[in-house]
Amino acid sequence: MVDTKELRFEEILLDVEALNQKAFNLELDITKVSYHAYLYLREDYSLLRSGGALGRGCGPLIVAKEGYNIKDLKGKRIAIPGKFTTAFLLLRLFDPELCINPSIMTFDRIMLAVKNGEVDAGLIIHESRFTYPLYGLKEIMDLGKWWEDETGLPIPLGCIIARRTLGDDMIKRINGYIRMSLEYSLANPARPMDYIKQHSQELSDHVIKQHIDLYVNNYSLDIGDEGEKAIEELLKRSQDRGVLSY
């Protein structure tokens, strides 16, 4: 276990887009957000080097029923997991014409909405990339692979940020505790499983393991030089394409 000394933390478990909105409202001292949201929050929040989700082969997917290809989806209804998710930012960077008619919903509702014909396609994240075939859907595009092919860099998906008002020393302490907790979990993978299952959208041990193996990696311990370059590239491309408009 990690001893956080006299510091005590109150957890708030919400969908990432809900956390994005709370950060915009400056409601949280420490929070996970999408890197897309972080691009707007840099003045008020400091990026922690540990605890984030960056990597390769882990980007968002566009899925639909059989018979669609990416060109067919221009102007169609595409379900997205939030306006300020990195997934939606990548979709805008890839082709703004795919963002004309988005349907915003929580990520766990998207696959069923596509299956039932409520929308024409879905932009899926998290463990959905492992389970979408169970809904009779097919992959139309891997936006993470597109990003990697374009830039040669890992895709920055989500990060942990802390209010700058906490001060540099406190922020460094918090970052250290998060890194220690990750190191402990990696060394003792069975210990957090009960907690993970209690709050997971997907209860299959196999899917949970796939999710952890994919999204918890060396970049989670520290974003490193390559992670920094990926974040800078995401900001640069977003500014160059004029898609940062909040």
Helices and strands as residue ranges (DSSP letters): H 16-24, E 30-34, H 35-41, E 45-47, E 53-55, E 61-64, G 70-73, E 78-80, H 86-94, G 96-99, E 102-104, G 107-109, H 110-115, E 121-124, H 128-131, G 132-135, E 138-142, H 143-151, E 155-163, G 164-166, H 168-187, H 193-199, H 205-215, H 218-221, H 224-240
